[in-house]
Amino acid sequence: MRQRYRHADGHVLWGDLSVTGVRDDTGKVVNLASQITDVTAEVEATQQYRLLAENAGDLVVHIRDGRFAWVSPSCTDVIGGSPDYWVGRDATEIVLPEEGELINDSAESVESGGVVQLRHRVQALDGTIHWVQVHAKPFYAPDGREDGITAALRVIDDEVAAEQAAEEARLKQARADARYRRSIDNAAVGMCMVTPDGVLYEANAAMCGFFGYDADEINGRNWRDFTAPEFLEEEERSWDGC
């Protein structure tokens, strides 16, 4: 059994106690042989880990044989319910069906000794869907035996929403750029872009046709190359005014 002991100076120790009966020739127990192994450091480390896990905002779980063996109190805020509600339940209860294959592949990787980081969605008891960042690895018992999986799940709803908003903005900008490009390319009047120092680029077909050059010839040339000498001074003043 594992229990606490008190040292001569008053501090508490943890020890694994083993007791064996010593028998005489008739089989009668005449003495007890006791052995105590100091496991104070191990217990304190475990208690510290549990204390950190219980006070963390992330959901920390221990999964054994596909079921929750331990769940941190933060489950109330992340997936609802209490630790007592979840312990013993199938871990896939919080996973959306369409992500089952991803979870199974990840679990197999961890069970083979790997460390997995991934994003997926979980469903809380009230039906709310959360995006979570998961860090999972094998869980080892005090004796070094592999004993399932431990995982930390961090809710990243705001992060994913921001990424999705940025992607939507990028797509909208791409569509707007495409519409603008089509309006330029198909315009009946000559149109092009000009750099601050007067170099033409992205000239449309009408502009090329007006000057009699193809796009490769006109792009990269300066507007001054197309201005009649008698208008160049006036054009320079207008350009400087821009």
C-alpha positions in Angstrom: 0.0 0.0 0.0 1.0 3.6 -0.5 0.7 5.9 2.6 2.2 8.8 4.4 4.8 8.7 7.1 6.3 11.3 9.4 10.0 11.9 9.6 11.9 12.6 12.8 12.1 16.3 11.9 8.3 16.4 11.4 8.0 16.6 7.6 5.8 14.1 5.8 7.1 11.3 3.6 5.3 9.0 1.1 6.2 5.4 1.0 5.2 2.2 -0.8 4.8 -0.4 2.0 5.1 -4.1 1.3 4.4 -6.6 4.1 5.1 -10.3 4.0 4.5 -13.0 6.6 7.4 -15.1 7.8 6.3 -18.6 8.6 7.8 -21.5 10.6 8.1 -25.1 9.5 4.4 -25.7 10.4 3.3 -22.8 8.3 2.4 -20.5 11.2 3.2 -16.8 10.8 5.8 -15.9 13.4 7.0 -12.6 12.1 6.2 -9.9 9.6 8.8 -8.6 7.1 8.2 -5.0 6.0 9.7 -3.0 3.2 9.2 0.7 2.5 10.3 2.4 -0.7 10.5 6.2 -0.6 8.2 7.6 -3.3 7.9 11.1 -2.0 9.4 12.8 -5.0 7.2 10.8 -7.4 4.0 11.5 -5.4 4.8 15.2 -5.1 5.5 15.5 -8.8 2.2 13.7 -9.6 0.4 16.0 -7.1 2.0 19.1 -8.7 1.0 17.9 -12.2 -2.6 17.3 -11.0 -2.7 20.7 -9.3 -1.5 22.4 -12.4 -3.9 20.5 -14.6 -6.8 21.2 -12.3 -6.1 24.9 -12.3 -5.3 25.2 -16.0 -7.8 26.7 -18.5 -7.0 23.9 -20.9 -8.9 20.7 -20.7 -6.5 17.9 -19.6 -7.6 14.3 -20.0 -6.2 10.8 -19.4 -7.6 8.3 -21.8 -7.3 4.5 -21.2 -8.7 1.9 -23.6 -10.6 4.6 -25.4 -12.4 5.9 -22.3 -11.8 8.9 -20.0 -9.8 7.7 -17.0 -9.4 11.2 -15.6 -10.7 14.6 -16.7 -9.6 18.0 -15.3 -12.2 20.3 -13.7 -11.9 22.7 -16.6 -14.2 20.3 -18.5 -17.1 22.3 -17.1 -16.1 25.4 -19.1 -15.0 23.5 -22.2 -17.4 20.6 -22.8 -19.8 21.0 -19.9 -20.5 18.4 -17.2 -18.2 17.5 -14.3 -15.2 15.2 -14.2 -17.4 12.5 -12.5 -19.8 12.7 -15.4 -17.0 12.1 -18.0 -14.8 9.5 -16.3 -15.6 6.1 -17.8 -17.3 7.5 -20.9 -16.1 6.9 -24.4 -13.7 9.6 -25.4 -15.2 9.9 -28.9 -18.5 11.2 -27.4 -17.1 14.8 -27.8 -15.8 14.2 -31.3 -17.8 15.1 -34.4 -18.5 12.0 -36.6 -16.8 13.5 -39.6 -13.6 13.8 -37.7 -13.6 10.3 -36.4 -11.0 9.0 -38.9 -8.6 11.8 -38.0 -8.9 11.1 -34.3 -8.5 7.3 -34.8 -5.3 7.9 -36.8 -3.9 10.2 -34.2 -4.7 7.8 -31.4 -2.9 5.0 -33.2 0.1 7.2 -33.6 0.2 8.1 -29.9 -0.3 4.5 -28.9 2.8 3.7 -31.0 4.8 6.1 -28.9 4.4 9.2 -30.9 3.5 12.8 -30.0 0.6 14.4 -31.9 -0.5 18.0 -32.3 -3.6 18.7 -34.3 -6.7 20.8 -34.6 -10.2 19.4 -34.6 -13.7 20.2 -33.4 -15.4 19.0 -30.2 -19.0 19.1 -29.2 -20.0 20.2 -25.7 -23.0 18.7 -23.9 -25.1 21.7 -24.8 -24.4 21.2 -28.5 -21.9 24.0 -28.8 -19.0 23.3 -31.3 -15.5 24.3 -30.3 -12.3 24.3 -32.2 -9.5 22.9 -30.0 -5.7 22.6 -30.4 -4.7 19.2 -29.1 -1.3 18.0 -27.8 -1.4 14.3 -27.1 1.3 11.8 -26.0 1.6 8.5 -24.2 0.8 8.5 -20.5 3.2 6.5 -18.3 2.4 5.1 -14.9 4.9 5.6 -12.0 6.4 2.2 -12.8 7.2 3.3 -16.3 4.4 1.2 -17.9 2.5 2.9 -20.7 -1.0 3.5 -19.5 -3.0 5.1 -22.2 -2.9 8.7 -23.6 -2.8 12.1 -22.0 -4.0 15.1 -23.9 -4.3 18.8 -23.4 -7.1 20.5 -25.4 -7.0 24.3 -25.7 -10.1 26.1 -27.1 -9.1 28.3 -30.1 -12.4 29.5 -31.3 -11.3 33.1 -31.6 -8.1 32.2 -33.4 -9.9 30.1 -35.9 -12.6 32.7 -36.4 -9.9 35.3 -37.1 -8.2 33.0 -39.6 -11.5 32.3 -41.3 -12.2 36.1 -41.5 -8.8 36.8 -42.9 -9.3 34.0 -45.5 -12.7 35.4 -46.5 -11.2 38.9 -46.8 -8.5 37.5 -49.0 -11.0 35.7 -51.2 -13.1 38.9 -51.5 -10.1 40.9 -52.4 -9.1 38.3 -55.0 -12.6 38.4 -56.5 -12.5 42.2 -56.5 -9.1 42.2 -58.2 -10.4 39.7 -60.8 -13.3 42.0 -61.6 -11.1 45.0 -61.8 -8.7 43.1 -64.1 -11.6 42.1 -66.4 -12.9 45.7 -66.5 -9.5 46.9 -67.5 -8.8 44.2 -70.1 -12.2 44.6 -71.7 -12.4 48.3 -71.7 -13.0 50.1 -75.0 -10.7 52.9 -74.0 -6.9 52.7 -73.5 -6.0 52.0 -69.8 -2.9 51.1 -68.0 -1.1 51.5 -64.7 1.8 53.9 -64.3 4.6 53.9 -61.7 5.5 57.2 -59.8 8.4 57.7 -62.1 6.2 57.3 -65.3 6.8 53.7 -66.3 3.7 52.0 -67.9 2.7 48.5 -66.9 -0.4 46.4 -67.3 -1.6 48.2 -70.4 -4.8 46.8 -71.8 -5.6 45.8 -75.3 -7.1 49.1 -76.2 -4.0 51.0 -75.1 -1.8 48.6 -77.0 -3.9 49.1 -80.1 -3.9 52.9 -79.8 -0.1 53.0 -79.8 0.4 50.1 -82.1 2.5 48.0 -79.7 1.9 44.7 -78.1 1.8 44.3 -74.3 5.5 43.2 -74.1 6.6 46.2 -76.0 4.6 48.9 -74.3 4.9 47.7 -70.7 8.1 49.0 -69.1 8.3 52.1 -71.3 8.0 55.6 -70.0 4.9 57.8 -70.9 7.4 60.3 -72.2 8.2 57.9 -75.1 4.7 58.3 -76.4 4.4 62.1 -76.0 5.0 64.4 -79.0 8.0 66.7 -78.3 5.9 69.9 -78.5 3.6 68.7 -75.7 6.3 67.2 -73.5 7.0 70.3 -71.4 3.3 70.8 -70.7 2.9 67.1 -69.8 5.9 67.4 -67.5 4.3 70.2 -65.6 1.0 68.2 -65.3 3.0 65.1 -64.2 4.8 67.1 -61.5 1.4 68.4 -60.3 0.3 64.9 -59.7 
